[in-house]
Amino acid sequence: MTVKDIRNLNWDEWLYNLAKAAISGGASAVAAGFVAMEFAPETFNTGELVTILKFMGTVFFLNAVVNAIAYLKTKPLPEVQGGEQPKGTLS
């Protein structure tokens, strides 16, 4: 793959889909926060808002990373614009 080939990759779509995968994975953190309040109300409650926000932030980050990695497993590099694969690549 040459520098010219790298410039012809569809980076916009690939980065957009990578961000979309991360955000959708992280969005489950909100549900996890509500579930945590149900199962451990002495730790996660509205009086301890900082604790639940830290929990949601941690869950958001971890789920975002896992979903981003899963996306990278299916599409490690963007596709070539125009549909042509560069010479010397596996298809």
Backbone as CSV, one residue per row, in Angstrom:
resi,resn,N_x,N_y,N_z,CA_x,CA_y,CA_z,C_x,C_y,C_z
1,MET,0.851,-1.170,0.000,0.000,0.000,0.000,0.897,1.233,0.000
2,THR,0.598,2.146,-0.880,1.394,3.363,-0.994,0.690,4.522,-0.305
3,VAL,1.392,5.642,-0.205,0.804,6.843,0.390,-0.416,7.284,-0.413
4,LYS,-0.339,7.143,-1.722,-1.479,7.505,-2.569,-2.689,6.639,-2.235
5,ASP,-2.457,5.362,-2.002,-3.551,4.461,-1.631,-4.168,4.869,-0.299
6,ILE,-3.345,5.282,0.645,-3.847,5.685,1.963,-4.732,6.918,1.841
7,ARG,-4.368,7.843,0.973,-5.181,9.045,0.767,-6.521,8.719,0.117
8,ASN,-6.595,7.606,-0.594,-7.833,7.228,-1.278,-8.770,6.394,-0.411
9,LEU,-8.415,6.189,0.841,-9.292,5.436,1.733,-10.426,6.332,2.218
10,ASN,-11.551,5.736,2.505,-12.734,6.473,2.944,-12.673,6.687,4.460
11,TRP,-11.819,7.610,4.891,-11.596,7.855,6.314,-12.826,8.435,7.004
12,ASP,-13.574,9.312,6.330,-14.732,9.954,6.957,-15.759,8.929,7.430
13,GLU,-16.130,8.039,6.539,-17.134,7.027,6.893,-16.606,6.089,7.976
14,TRP,-15.346,5.693,7.864,-14.755,4.764,8.829,-14.709,5.383,10.228
15,LEU,-14.245,6.644,10.333,-14.190,7.314,11.641,-15.586,7.557,12.200
16,TYR,-16.529,7.910,11.329,-17.908,8.106,11.757,-18.467,6.822,12.362
17,ASN,-18.276,5.702,11.683,-18.790,4.421,12.179,-18.069,3.965,13.438
18,LEU,-16.786,4.271,13.553,-16.047,3.943,14.775,-16.607,4.730,15.956
19,ALA,-16.846,6.020,15.770,-17.429,6.846,16.830,-18.841,6.382,17.169
20,LYS,-19.608,6.021,16.150,-20.976,5.535,16.365,-20.977,4.257,17.198
21,ALA,-20.048,3.359,16.920,-19.948,2.116,17.689,-19.597,2.410,19.140
22,ALA,-18.667,3.331,19.355,-18.257,3.668,20.719,-19.402,4.310,21.497
23,ILE,-20.108,5.241,20.878,-21.201,5.931,21.565,-22.348,4.978,21.868
24,SER,-22.695,4.122,20.940,-23.797,3.190,21.197,-23.431,2.209,22.300
25,GLY,-22.180,1.814,22.374,-21.748,0.951,23.469,-21.801,1.673,24.798
26,GLY,-21.359,2.915,24.794,-21.349,3.686,26.031,-22.730,4.071,26.519
27,ALA,-23.684,4.163,25.616,-25.031,4.574,26.003,-25.676,3.610,26.991
28,SER,-25.240,2.385,27.006,-25.793,1.422,27.961,-25.412,1.764,29.397
29,ALA,-24.498,2.701,29.582,-24.108,3.118,30.931,-25.277,3.738,31.687
30,VAL,-26.163,4.413,30.990,-27.326,5.015,31.640,-28.208,3.924,32.227
31,ALA,-28.475,2.896,31.446,-29.275,1.776,31.948,-28.572,1.098,33.113
32,ALA,-27.259,0.943,33.019,-26.505,0.307,34.105,-26.611,1.122,35.389
33,GLY,-26.625,2.428,35.271,-26.766,3.279,36.456,-28.098,3.076,37.153
34,PHE,-29.175,2.989,36.380,-30.492,2.759,36.976,-30.590,1.363,37.590
35,VAL,-29.999,0.391,36.940,-29.993,-0.971,37.484,-29.186,-1.011,38.776
36,ALA,-28.074,-0.307,38.818,-27.251,-0.271,40.032,-28.028,0.335,41.198
37,MET,-28.840,1.366,40.930,-29.649,1.966,42.003,-30.680,0.973,42.529
38,GLU,-31.161,0.094,41.667,-32.143,-0.910,42.088,-31.503,-2.007,42.931
39,PHE,-30.307,-2.464,42.542,-29.671,-3.585,43.224,-28.840,-3.184,44.436
40,ALA,-28.338,-1.973,44.472,-27.520,-1.522,45.607,-27.904,-0.094,45.987
41,PRO,-29.130,0.095,46.493,-29.587,1.455,46.795,-28.788,2.139,47.906
42,GLU,-28.142,1.361,48.770,-27.343,1.978,49.830,-26.074,2.631,49.272
43,THR,-25.601,2.171,48.130,-24.396,2.732,47.506,-24.749,3.698,46.385
44,PHE,-25.675,3.297,45.529,-26.047,4.100,44.369,-27.448,4.661,44.577
45,ASN,-27.528,5.919,44.967,-28.817,6.573,45.150,-28.688,8.038,44.746
46,THR,-29.817,8.723,44.710,-29.786,10.118,44.266,-29.054,11.016,45.253
47,GLY,-28.916,10.586,46.505,-28.143,11.353,47.478,-26.648,11.275,47.208
48,GLU,-26.225,10.211,46.578,-24.811,10.009,46.220,-24.658,10.140,44.708
49,LEU,-25.041,11.277,44.190,-25.030,11.486,42.746,-23.628,11.350,42.155
50,VAL,-22.614,11.807,42.884,-21.239,11.714,42.382,-20.844,10.252,42.187
51,THR,-21.230,9.391,43.121,-20.895,7.970,43.029,-21.532,7.343,41.798
52,ILE,-22.805,7.619,41.584,-23.475,7.008,40.432,-22.947,7.574,39.118
53,LEU,-22.577,8.857,39.096,-22.008,9.424,37.874,-20.628,8.837,37.578
54,LYS,-19.835,8.578,38.614,-18.540,7.910,38.421,-18.753,6.498,37.869
55,PHE,-19.735,5.804,38.424,-20.054,4.455,37.952,-20.478,4.487,36.487
56,MET,-21.392,5.397,36.154,-21.863,5.507,34.772,-20.716,5.882,33.831
57,GLY,-19.840,6.766,34.267,-18.697,7.153,33.441,-17.767,5.988,33.168
58,THR,-17.522,5.185,34.197,-16.658,4.013,34.035,-17.288,2.996,33.089
59,VAL,-18.569,2.728,33.284,-19.273,1.778,32.413,-19.317,2.308,30.981
60,PHE,-19.560,3.617,30.826,-19.580,4.220,29.494,-18.248,4.000,28.797
61,PHE,-17.155,4.313,29.491,-15.820,4.176,28.901,-15.527,2.733,28.496
62,LEU,-15.783,1.794,29.411,-15.474,0.389,29.118,-16.312,-0.153,27.963
63,ASN,-17.606,0.145,27.960,-18.462,-0.326,26.864,-18.100,0.341,25.539
64,ALA,-17.717,1.607,25.594,-17.301,2.297,24.374,-16.053,1.650,23.790
65,VAL,-15.094,1.320,24.649,-13.861,0.674,24.185,-14.163,-0.700,23.592
66,VAL,-14.992,-1.482,24.271,-15.326,-2.827,23.783,-16.018,-2.749,22.419
67,ASN,-16.984,-1.844,22.269,-17.676,-1.731,20.980,-16.757,-1.204,19.880
68,ALA,-15.875,-0.275,20.222,-14.926,0.232,19.225,-13.989,-0.881,18.767
69,ILE,-13.530,-1.704,19.699,-12.658,-2.828,19.340,-13.411,-3.831,18.471
70,ALA,-14.669,-4.077,18.797,-15.471,-4.995,17.977,-15.628,-4.452,16.559
71,TYR,-15.810,-3.141,16.431,-15.905,-2.545,15.091,-14.580,-2.690,14.351
72,LEU,-13.471,-2.439,15.053,-12.158,-2.559,14.417,-11.866,-3.991,13.983
73,LYS,-12.459,-4.954,14.677,-12.271,-6.350,14.279,-12.927,-6.614,12.922
74,THR,-14.064,-5.989,12.688,-14.760,-6.202,11.420,-14.233,-5.305,10.304
75,LYS,-13.759,-4.114,10.655,-13.238,-3.165,9.649,-11.963,-2.530,10.176
76,PRO,-10.836,-3.226,10.099,-9.593,-2.675,10.638,-9.099,-1.439,9.895
77,LEU,-9.444,-1.308,8.623,-9.083,-0.137,7.820,-10.279,0.283,6.986
78,PRO,-10.319,1.564,6.619,-11.401,2.010,5.740,-11.295,1.372,4.361
79,GLU,-12.417,1.357,3.665,-12.420,0.844,2.295,-11.893,1.917,1.353
80,VAL,-11.422,1.483,0.205,-10.917,2.407,-0.807,-12.103,3.100,-1.464
81,GLN,-11.995,4.416,-1.638,-13.055,5.147,-2.329,-13.084,4.718,-3.782
82,GLY,-14.243,4.471,-4.298,-14.375,4.019,-5.675,-14.428,2.507,-5.797
83,GLY,-14.198,1.786,-4.701,-14.353,0.346,-4.700,-13.161,-0.462,-5.146
84,GLU,-12.084,0.155,-5.636,-10.908,-0.599,-6.067,-10.024,-0.917,-4.874
85,GLN,-9.567,-2.145,-4.795,-8.608,-2.517,-3.760,-7.207,-2.237,-4.282
86,PRO,-6.320,-1.666,-3.432,-4.954,-1.443,-3.885,-4.249,-2.755,-4.180
87,LYS,-3.260,-2.705,-5.055,-2.513,-3.907,-5.430,-1.747,-4.433,-4.232
88,GLY,-1.654,-5.745,-4.161,-0.880,-6.362,-3.090,-1.634,-6.504,-1.789
89,THR,-2.961,-6.421,-1.809,-3.738,-6.576,-0.585,-4.575,-7.835,-0.672
90,LEU,-4.982,-8.285,0.481,-5.896,-9.425,0.544,-7.306,-8.903,0.426
91,SER,-8.157,-9.619,-0.258,-9.546,-9.182,-0.336,-10.454,-10.186,0.293
